[in-house]
């Protein structure tokens, strides 16, 4: 096992750099480098900057030592207990007994899944959490009680969609172990039913989960292999096929960029743009793919790459031009609320990096009005607000105090 401090120190010595030289090349203070080499923690963005300066991948610097002990009081408590029971029932020597003598119709279950997707993308996470246990139990009962092979296959397809919805919600609220379980079950169900594209949609979700866990190598490999397997013929592909392929390519690019593999990321973004340009508008169909995809989403994610490498001026320069500009939004349509809010969060971060606190607060306030619950779950938003609180020399404005309270950031 190795620690972050050992990995950074060993790579630095291997390249012949002093701590001062590494700090200069990475764009960090010498104090940050010293703190890390003395056993301090660091954000992934900081580790990424060190990796770029050292000419290695971000993941090569990650610690492999044992985690800190879990403290009393951590965890979900009773908050997600019903969902946990529905998703992860006890397993014994026999199959889990389904209590219901009859299941809801598959059409009714699918309607609930579709409605819950709408709630999710409307920032109504509590409503999704309340619906999911019933959806999962209904889908499980439908599979168990199906008597004919074809009926069972149809029920398995619906159950796969239910699991993927659960995985999407749980990833968003950062319950990663539960999310992994749900996504794995959904992918396996889809594979069993011979529904390759539903399974690939689950892989898009799995890629997102891996990215959130900083598992960049695995996310890139998984998305690459899956994208190659489902690559459509551009001239005859259906919109849903193009969107799913494009989403997988975006996972490749995002993982590679975070892992300091810019050449791989650049090629994946180029292919993503090819998929997006074949669509006239942002495509929306949550039964066919994970989220919206099209020219606007592809450009927003390309701008996200600039944010990841700290090119604040590049983010600002492209933030309101091209496919993400107002005129283009009218033409192409808006991306999903999550993707658009993430794009504007990148813009807020860029303003903060340039010291423009007023512009930063305008972006954060706009996101909060549209998606207050989504914003609460964004570590980047808390980081931005914490940065403002620590560097603000003048008295905090009322908006700043309210935003800090909303995000749970102490001044």
C-alpha positions as CSV (number, residue, x, y, z in Angstrom):
1,X,0.0,0.0,0.0
2,X,1.1,3.5,-0.6
3,X,0.0,6.9,0.5
4,X,-0.6,10.1,-1.5
5,X,2.4,11.7,0.2
6,X,4.7,8.8,-0.8
7,X,3.4,8.8,-4.4
8,X,3.9,12.5,-4.9
9,X,7.3,12.5,-3.2
10,X,8.5,9.4,-5.2
11,X,7.3,10.9,-8.6
12,X,8.9,14.2,-7.7
13,X,12.2,12.7,-6.9
14,X,12.1,10.5,-10.0
15,X,11.8,13.6,-12.1
16,X,14.5,15.4,-10.2
17,X,12.2,18.3,-9.2
18,X,12.5,20.2,-5.9
19,X,9.3,21.0,-4.0
20,X,9.6,24.6,-5.2
21,X,10.0,23.6,-8.9
22,X,7.0,21.2,-8.6
23,X,4.8,23.9,-7.1
24,X,5.8,26.3,-9.9
25,X,5.1,23.8,-12.7
26,X,1.8,22.8,-11.1
27,X,0.6,26.3,-10.4
28,X,0.4,25.7,-6.7
29,X,2.0,27.2,-3.6
30,X,5.0,25.5,-2.1
31,X,3.0,25.2,1.1
32,X,0.4,23.0,-0.6
33,X,3.1,20.7,-2.0
34,X,4.8,20.5,1.4
35,X,1.5,19.8,3.2
36,X,0.7,16.9,0.8
37,X,4.2,15.4,1.2
38,X,3.8,15.7,5.0
39,X,0.6,13.6,4.9
40,X,-2.1,16.2,4.3
41,X,-5.1,15.6,2.2
42,X,-5.8,17.2,-1.2
43,X,-8.7,17.6,-3.6
44,X,-8.8,15.7,-6.8
45,X,-8.3,18.9,-8.8
46,X,-5.0,19.6,-6.9
47,X,-3.8,16.0,-7.5
48,X,-4.6,16.4,-11.2
49,X,-2.5,19.6,-11.3
50,X,0.4,17.7,-9.7
51,X,0.0,14.8,-12.1
52,X,0.2,17.2,-15.1
53,X,3.4,18.8,-13.7
54,X,4.9,15.3,-13.0
55,X,4.0,13.9,-16.4
56,X,1.9,11.0,-15.0
57,X,-1.7,10.0,-14.7
58,X,-3.9,11.4,-11.8
59,X,-4.8,7.9,-10.7
60,X,-1.1,6.9,-10.2
61,X,-0.9,9.4,-7.4
62,X,-3.9,8.2,-5.5
63,X,-3.4,6.6,-2.1
64,X,-4.0,2.9,-1.8
65,X,-3.7,2.8,2.0
66,X,-6.5,1.8,4.4
67,X,-9.4,4.3,4.8
68,X,-10.1,6.3,7.9
69,X,-12.5,4.6,10.3
70,X,-16.2,5.4,9.9
71,X,-17.4,7.7,12.7
72,X,-20.6,7.2,14.7
73,X,-23.5,9.0,13.2
74,X,-22.3,8.8,9.6
75,X,-24.5,7.1,7.0
76,X,-28.1,7.4,5.9
77,X,-29.8,6.3,9.1
78,X,-33.6,5.8,8.5
79,X,-33.7,8.3,5.6
80,X,-33.3,5.8,2.8
81,X,-34.2,2.7,4.8
82,X,-37.3,1.8,2.7
83,X,-35.4,2.2,-0.6
84,X,-32.5,0.1,0.8
85,X,-35.0,-2.7,1.8
86,X,-36.5,-2.7,-1.7
87,X,-33.2,-2.6,-3.5
88,X,-31.2,-4.8,-1.2
89,X,-33.5,-7.4,0.5
90,X,-31.9,-10.1,2.7
91,X,-30.6,-13.1,0.7
92,X,-30.8,-16.6,2.1
93,X,-30.8,-20.2,0.8
94,X,-34.0,-19.6,-1.2
95,X,-35.2,-16.9,-3.5
96,X,-36.6,-13.8,-1.8
97,X,-40.4,-14.3,-1.3
98,X,-42.6,-11.8,-3.0
99,X,-45.5,-11.0,-0.7
100,X,-47.8,-9.6,-3.4
101,X,-50.2,-12.1,-4.9
102,X,-50.3,-10.0,-8.1
103,X,-48.1,-7.4,-9.6
104,X,-49.0,-4.0,-11.2
105,X,-49.1,-4.2,-14.9
106,X,-45.9,-3.6,-16.7
107,X,-47.4,-0.5,-18.4
108,X,-48.2,0.9,-14.9
109,X,-44.7,0.3,-13.7
110,X,-43.2,1.8,-16.8
111,X,-45.4,4.9,-16.4
112,X,-44.1,5.3,-12.8
113,X,-40.6,5.0,-14.1
114,X,-41.2,7.6,-16.8
115,X,-42.9,10.0,-14.3
116,X,-40.0,9.6,-11.9
117,X,-37.4,10.5,-14.6
118,X,-39.4,13.7,-15.1
119,X,-39.3,14.4,-11.4
120,X,-35.6,13.6,-11.2
121,X,-34.9,16.1,-14.0
122,X,-37.1,18.7,-12.3
123,X,-34.9,18.6,-9.2
124,X,-37.5,16.8,-7.1
125,X,-35.3,14.2,-5.5
126,X,-37.4,13.5,-2.5
127,X,-40.4,12.6,-4.7
128,X,-38.2,10.2,-6.6
129,X,-36.9,8.6,-3.4
130,X,-40.5,8.1,-2.2
131,X,-41.6,6.4,-5.5
132,X,-38.6,4.1,-6.0
133,X,-39.4,1.5,-3.3
134,X,-42.8,0.8,-4.8
135,X,-41.4,0.8,-8.4
136,X,-38.7,-1.7,-7.4
137,X,-41.1,-4.0,-5.5
138,X,-43.6,-3.9,-8.3
139,X,-41.0,-4.8,-10.9
140,X,-39.7,-7.6,-8.8
141,X,-43.1,-9.0,-8.3
142,X,-43.8,-8.8,-12.1
143,X,-40.7,-10.9,-12.8
144,X,-41.4,-13.5,-10.1
145,X,-45.0,-13.9,-11.0
146,X,-44.6,-14.1,-14.8
147,X,-45.5,-17.6,-16.0
148,X,-44.5,-17.5,-19.6
149,X,-41.0,-16.9,-21.0
150,X,-42.0,-13.9,-23.1
151,X,-43.9,-12.3,-20.2
152,X,-40.9,-12.9,-18.0
153,X,-38.5,-11.3,-20.5
154,X,-40.7,-8.2,-20.8
155,X,-40.9,-8.0,-17.0
156,X,-37.1,-8.3,-16.8
157,X,-36.7,-5.4,-19.2
158,X,-39.0,-3.2,-17.1
159,X,-37.1,-4.2,-13.9
160,X,-33.8,-3.3,-15.6
161,X,-35.2,0.2,-16.2
162,X,-36.3,0.4,-12.6
163,X,-32.8,-0.5,-11.4
164,X,-31.2,2.1,-13.7
165,X,-33.5,4.8,-12.4
166,X,-32.5,3.8,-8.9
167,X,-28.8,3.9,-9.9
168,X,-29.2,7.4,-11.4
169,X,-30.9,8.8,-8.3
170,X,-28.5,7.2,-5.9
171,X,-25.4,8.4,-7.8
172,X,-26.8,11.9,-7.8
173,X,-27.2,11.9,-4.0
174,X,-23.8,10.2,-3.6
175,X,-24.9,6.9,-2.1
176,X,-22.3,5.1,-4.3
177,X,-22.4,1.6,-3.0
178,X,-26.2,1.4,-3.3
179,X,-25.9,3.0,-6.8
180,X,-23.3,0.5,-7.9
181,X,-25.6,-2.4,-6.8
182,X,-28.6,-0.9,-8.6
183,X,-26.7,-0.2,-11.8
184,X,-25.1,-3.7,-11.8
185,X,-28.5,-5.3,-11.5
186,X,-30.0,-3.2,-14.2
187,X,-27.1,-4.0,-16.7
188,X,-27.4,-7.7,-15.9
189,X,-31.1,-7.7,-16.4
190,X,-30.8,-5.9,-19.7
191,X,-28.1,-8.3,-20.9
192,X,-30.3,-11.3,-19.9
193,X,-33.1,-9.9,-21.9
194,X,-30.9,-9.3,-24.9
195,X,-31.4,-5.6,-24.7
196,X,-27.9,-4.4,-25.6
197,X,-28.8,-0.7,-25.8
198,X,-30.5,-0.7,-22.4
199,X,-27.4,-2.4,-20.9
200,X,-25.2,0.2,-22.6
201,X,-27.4,3.0,-21.0
202,X,-26.5,1.4,-17.7
203,X,-22.9,1.5,-18.6
204,X,-23.2,5.3,-19.2
205,X,-24.5,5.5,-15.6
206,X,-21.8,3.2,-14.3
207,X,-19.2,5.4,-16.0
208,X,-20.6,8.4,-14.2
209,X,-20.5,6.6,-10.9
210,X,-16.8,5.6,-11.5
211,X,-15.9,9.2,-12.3
212,X,-17.5,10.3,-9.1
213,X,-15.4,7.8,-7.3
214,X,-12.2,9.0,-9.1
215,X,-11.8,5.6,-10.8
216,X,-10.6,7.2,-14.0
217,X,-8.8,4.2,-15.6
218,X,-11.8,1.9,-15.2
219,X,-14.3,4.5,-16.3
220,X,-12.3,5.2,-19.5
221,X,-11.8,1.5,-20.3
222,X,-15.5,0.5,-19.7
223,X,-16.9,3.4,-21.8
224,X,-14.3,2.8,-24.6
225,X,-15.1,-0.9,-24.9
226,X,-18.9,-0.3,-24.8
227,X,-18.8,2.6,-27.3
228,X,-16.8,0.4,-29.8
229,X,-19.4,-2.4,-29.4
230,X,-22.4,-0.2,-30.1
231,X,-20.9,2.3,-32.6
232,X,-23.6,3.0,-35.1
233,X,-23.4,3.8,-38.8
234,X,-23.8,7.5,-38.8
235,X,-25.7,7.7,-42.1
236,X,-28.4,5.3,-41.0
237,X,-28.4,5.6,-37.2
238,X,-31.5,6.5,-35.2
239,X,-31.3,9.5,-32.9
240,X,-31.3,7.4,-29.8
241,X,-28.4,5.3,-31.1
242,X,-26.4,8.4,-31.8
243,X,-27.2,9.9,-28.4
244,X,-26.2,6.7,-26.5
245,X,-22.9,6.4,-28.5
246,X,-22.2,10.1,-27.8
247,X,-22.8,9.7,-24.1
248,X,-20.3,6.9,-23.9
249,X,-17.7,8.9,-25.8
250,X,-18.3,11.7,-23.3
251,X,-17.5,9.4,-20.4
252,X,-14.3,8.4,-22.2
253,X,-13.3,12.0,-22.6
254,X,-14.2,13.0,-19.1
255,X,-12.2,10.1,-17.6
256,X,-9.2,10.7,-19.8
257,X,-9.1,14.4,-19.1
258,X,-9.3,13.9,-15.3
259,X,-6.6,11.3,-15.6
260,X,-4.2,13.6,-17.4
261,X,-4.6,11.9,-20.8
262,X,-5.4,14.9,-22.9
263,X,-4.7,13.2,-26.3
264,X,-7.3,10.5,-25.6
265,X,-9.7,13.1,-24.3
266,X,-9.3,15.2,-27.4
267,X,-10.0,12.3,-29.8
268,X,-13.0,11.3,-27.8
269,X,-14.4,14.9,-27.8
270,X,-13.9,14.9,-31.6
271,X,-15.9,11.8,-32.0
272,X,-18.5,13.1,-29.6
273,X,-18.9,16.2,-31.8
274,X,-19.4,13.9,-34.8
275,X,-22.3,12.2,-33.0
276,X,-23.7,15.5,-31.8
277,X,-23.5,17.1,-35.3
278,X,-25.6,14.2,-36.7
279,X,-28.5,15.3,-34.4
280,X,-30.5,18.4,-35.3
281,X,-31.6,19.0,-31.7
282,X,-30.9,17.8,-28.2
283,X,-32.3,14.3,-28.1
284,X,-34.4,13.3,-25.1
285,X,-35.6,9.8,-24.5
286,X,-34.8,8.3,-21.1
287,X,-35.9,4.8,-22.2
288,X,-33.2,4.9,-24.9
289,X,-30.3,6.7,-23.2
290,X,-29.2,8.2,-19.9
291,X,-29.9,11.9,-20.4
292,X,-30.2,14.5,-23.1
293,X,-27.6,14.6,-25.8
294,X,-26.9,16.8,-28.8
295,X,-24.7,19.8,-29.9
296,X,-25.3,21.8,-26.7
297,X,-24.4,19.0,-24.4
298,X,-21.3,18.2,-26.4
299,X,-20.1,21.8,-26.3
300,X,-20.9,22.2,-22.6
301,X,-18.7,19.1,-21.8
302,X,-15.9,20.4,-24.0
303,X,-16.0,23.6,-22.0
304,X,-15.9,21.5,-18.8
305,X,-12.5,20.2,-20.0
306,X,-11.2,23.7,-20.0
307,X,-12.4,24.1,-16.4
308,X,-10.6,20.9,-15.4
309,X,-7.3,22.2,-16.6
310,X,-7.9,25.6,-14.9
311,X,-8.3,27.6,-18.1
312,X,-10.8,30.1,-16.6
313,X,-10.5,32.6,-19.4
314,X,-11.1,29.9,-22.0
315,X,-14.3,28.9,-20.1
316,X,-15.6,32.5,-20.0
317,X,-14.7,33.0,-23.7
318,X,-16.7,30.0,-24.8
319,X,-19.5,30.1,-22.2
320,X,-22.0,32.0,-24.1
321,X,-20.9,31.4,-27.7
322,X,-21.6,28.7,-30.3
323,X,-23.9,25.9,-29.4
324,X,-24.3,27.1,-25.8
325,X,-25.2,30.6,-26.8
326,X,-28.8,32.0,-26.5
327,X,-29.5,31.8,-30.2
328,X,-28.2,28.3,-30.5
329,X,-30.3,27.2,-27.5
330,X,-33.4,28.3,-29.3
331,X,-32.3,26.3,-32.4
332,X,-31.0,23.1,-30.7
333,X,-33.1,23.1,-27.5
334,X,-31.8,23.0,-24.0
335,X,-29.8,20.1,-22.5
336,X,-30.9,18.3,-19.3
337,X,-31.1,20.6,-16.3
338,X,-28.2,18.7,-14.7
339,X,-25.9,19.2,-17.7
340,X,-26.8,22.8,-18.1
341,X,-26.5,23.6,-14.4
342,X,-23.1,21.8,-14.4
343,X,-22.0,24.0,-17.3
344,X,-23.0,27.2,-15.5
345,X,-21.2,25.9,-12.4
346,X,-18.1,25.7,-14.5
347,X,-18.7,29.3,-15.5
348,X,-19.1,30.3,-11.8
349,X,-15.8,28.6,-10.9
350,X,-14.1,30.4,-13.8
351,X,-15.3,33.8,-12.5
352,X,-14.2,32.8,-9.0
353,X,-10.7,31.9,-10.3
354,X,-10.5,35.3,-11.9
355,X,-11.5,37.0,-8.7
356,X,-14.9,38.2,-9.9
357,X,-17.1,37.4,-6.9
358,X,-20.1,39.3,-8.2
359,X,-20.3,37.4,-11.4
360,X,-19.7,34.2,-9.5
361,X,-22.6,34.9,-7.2
362,X,-24.9,35.8,-10.1
363,X,-24.2,32.3,-11.7
364,X,-24.7,30.5,-8.4
365,X,-27.9,32.4,-7.6
366,X,-29.3,31.6,-11.1
367,X,-28.6,27.9,-10.5
368,X,-30.1,28.0,-7.1
369,X,-33.3,29.5,-8.3
370,X,-33.6,26.8,-11.0
371,X,-32.2,23.7,-9.1
372,X,-31.9,24.3,-5.4
373,X,-31.7,20.6,-4.4
374,X,-29.2,19.8,-7.2
375,X,-26.9,22.6,-6.1
376,X,-26.8,21.2,-2.5
377,X,-25.3,18.0,-3.8
378,X,-22.4,19.7,-5.7
379,X,-19.0,19.6,-4.0
380,X,-17.8,22.1,-6.5
381,X,-20.4,24.6,-5.4
382,X,-19.3,24.2,-1.8
383,X,-15.7,24.6,-2.9
384,X,-16.4,27.8,-4.8
385,X,-18.4,29.3,-1.9
386,X,-15.7,28.3,0.6
387,X,-13.1,30.0,-1.6
388,X,-15.2,33.2,-1.7
389,X,-15.6,33.2,2.1
390,X,-11.8,32.7,2.7
391,X,-10.7,35.3,0.2
392,X,-13.4,38.0,0.5
393,X,-11.8,41.1,2.0
394,X,-15.0,43.1,2.2
395,X,-18.1,42.4,4.2
396,X,-20.1,39.5,2.8
397,X,-23.3,40.4,1.0
398,X,-26.7,39.1,2.0
399,X,-26.7,36.8,-1.1
400,X,-23.3,35.4,-0.1
401,X,-24.5,34.6,3.4
402,X,-27.7,33.0,2.1
403,X,-25.8,30.9,-0.4
404,X,-23.3,29.7,2.2
405,X,-26.2,28.7,4.5
406,X,-27.9,26.9,1.6
407,X,-24.7,24.9,0.8
408,X,-23.8,24.3,4.4
409,X,-20.5,26.1,4.1
410,X,-19.2,27.8,7.3
411,X,-17.6,31.2,7.0
